[in-house]
């Protein structure tokens, strides 16, 4: 659960890193920066998906058994 709170800050930190990269001539490397941003974006989406699936599984395992039976009765 703590990772779900830290993931946006990790993403912000990783996205901000691209602002500090400069080539030796002082010009930004635009193509590499754009590729880096999309890779970070994809990794953050994948991490959020995996984290959500893991949290959902953990919630189902720790759910109150009487509550689970009540939801089965409604079906």
C-alpha positions in Angstrom: 0.0 0.0 0.0 2.9 2.3 0.7 4.2 1.8 -2.8 0.9 3.0 -4.2 1.4 6.3 -2.4 5.0 6.6 -3.5 4.5 5.7 -7.2 3.4 9.2 -8.3 6.4 10.7 -6.6 8.8 8.2 -8.2 7.2 9.0 -11.5 7.7 12.7 -11.0 11.3 12.2 -10.0 12.0 10.1 -13.1 10.3 12.6 -15.4 12.2 15.5 -13.8 15.5 13.7 -14.5 15.1 14.5 -18.2 15.3 18.2 -17.5 18.8 17.9 -16.2 20.3 16.0 -19.1 22.4 18.1 -21.5 24.8 17.2 -24.2 28.4 18.5 -24.0 27.5 21.4 -26.4 24.7 22.5 -24.1 21.9 21.5 -26.5 19.2 19.1 -25.3 19.0 15.7 -26.9 15.4 15.9 -27.8 14.9 12.5 -29.4 16.5 10.6 -26.5 14.5 12.7 -24.0 11.2 11.9 -25.7 12.0 8.2 -25.9 13.0 8.3 -22.2 9.7 10.0 -21.2 7.7 7.3 -23.1 9.6 4.5 -21.5 9.2 5.9 -18.0 5.5 6.5 -18.8 5.1 2.8 -19.9 6.9 1.5 -16.8 4.8 3.6 -14.5 1.6 2.3 -16.2 2.8 -1.3 -15.9 3.9 -0.8 -12.3 0.5 0.7 -11.4 -1.3 -2.2 -13.1 0.8 -4.8 -11.3 0.4 -3.0 -8.0 -3.4 -2.7 -8.4 -3.7 -6.4 -9.1 -1.5 -7.3 -6.1 -3.5 -5.0 -3.8 -6.8 -6.4 -5.1 -5.6 -10.0 -4.5 -4.4 -9.0 -1.0 -7.8 -7.4 -0.2 -9.7 -10.4 -1.4 -7.5 -12.7 0.8 -8.0 -10.6 3.9 -11.7 -9.9 3.4 -14.0 -10.9 6.2 -15.3 -14.5 5.5 -18.9 -13.8 6.7 -19.0 -10.8 4.3 -17.8 -13.1 1.4 -20.6 -15.6 2.2 -23.1 -12.8 2.2 -22.0 -11.6 -1.2 -22.2 -15.2 -2.5 -25.8 -15.5 -1.3 -26.8 -12.5 -3.4 -25.8 -14.3 -6.6 
